[in-house]
Amino acid sequence: MDTVKTESGFYSLTPKDGASLSLPRVSGTLGADAIDIRKLFGGDDLVTFDPGFGNTAACESRITFIDGDKGILLHRGYPIEALSEKATFPEVAYLLLNGELPTAAELTAFDDTLKHHTMLHEQIRNFFNGFRRDAHPMAMLCGTVGALSAFYHDSLNMTKQEHRDLAALRLIAKMPTIAAWAFSYSQGFPFVYPDNRLGFAENFMHMMFALPSEPNYKVNPVFAKAMDRILILHADHEQNASTSTVRIAGSTGANPFACIAAGIAALWGPAHGGANEAVLKMLGEIGDKSQVPEFIRKVKNKEDGVKLMGFGHRVYKNFDPRAKIMQRTCQEVLGELGIRHEPQLELAMELERIALEDDYFVERKLYPNVDFYSGIILKAMGIPTSMFTVLFAVARTVGWVSQWKEMIEQPGQRISRPRQIYTGAAQRAFVPIGERG
Ligand code: ACO
């Protein structure tokens, strides 16, 4: 094939025999078709260029579908609205992992298996002691999950289905224990072991807030229900930055616990899962409703890189459906707690109202994302901001392991290895140190 750079700077592609060029089109069940470019460029002379992967489908997946223009999110075909309303987090976890909703018997068996794996190796307790008391819980989560690879490595054979399944279940089951212990350690509280009589979300909150001195402590059922829903809303979101990180790390055949630690690191950033923490910080800095116009002015002028955190999304160019459910959940939780006046919720709603009417946000199709309201609920439940992204990671572990398994089980799976446009110095002669000016 001849490739010719035209005057306008575009390449015109002309097959050598002069016949018209036809590239395979790949269609999924829903969503945009893709052009399969795998056979287009065999050598080093031409590659495709898509920084930030904004227009690149890196894999085929059957797990999650997003229609960003319409604001639709489906897990295995089921709308997020129905799942968050009618299912529990373990049910959604089963669905994401296995492709179908469980029967009652399958759910009980799945729940029992998860409970069987909630404990951590006792040596992990000692591992926590290596962290400074003021360590960020995300740093502890990332380090401790990575450390689990040392406990489950030689015994893991990634070519065996049952070993992959076991690694996935262990990760889902142990993540709340690690997350709760990171919280306890940072607060100076004793570690609380899992209580397998409790449901997933309730057990997680029990490990965070129970104290040996208060044996009658019971998790508020309103909080447990809200936590379950928050976990569902964060469970998976197709090929986002952290999931892609997990897939890329996993494509090398790396230990799955190490791959999930890589995903946790990617999630931590304020442009991704760290946004929920950043939203509350932003609300705190704005202070009250009277300051909203001035804050919006700064955002629009891009002063000091100020952004409206919790707004905007790479894929959603409409309301993030999770944000709507989160806002409702927030009002429900506050209502059930008898909180009639929550200044930060009112501030957030005022920001949303103004932003949705403002040309800057309208033209750029910037809408609230899942993180805009989640922090307000978590704060009302007594969870400190530094734990927000940790909770996100607990939930997203289900998506990460489902996507990791799907990737590794796909026939013809290869290592992920993007190309680049090199813009550095051309080859040059080495100059000895004494001769450098
Ligand atoms: N506030 C102000 N302006 C914004 C925002 C925002 N939150 N988000 C995007 N923009 C502007 C950009 O500055 C850019 O403006 P320009 O056209 O004048 O240059 C335009 O909108 C397009 O934005 P991009 O940065 O190109 O969008 P991208 O898809 O790369 O980024 C992202 C998406 C990272 C989510 C971005 O919207 C953002 O930083 N939002 C705030 C952080 C946040 O809430 N992250 C959570 C995402 S959801 C999640 O991970 C759970």
Boltz pocket constraint, residues with backbone or C-beta under 6 A from the ligand:
constraints:
  - pocket:
      binder: B
      contacts: [[A, 270], [A, 271], [A, 272], [A, 273], [A, 275], [A, 299], [A, 306], [A, 307], [A, 308], [A, 309], [A, 310], [A, 311], [A, 312], [A, 313], [A, 314], [A, 315], [A, 364], [A, 366], [A, 369], [A, 370], [A, 371]]
      max_distance: 6.0
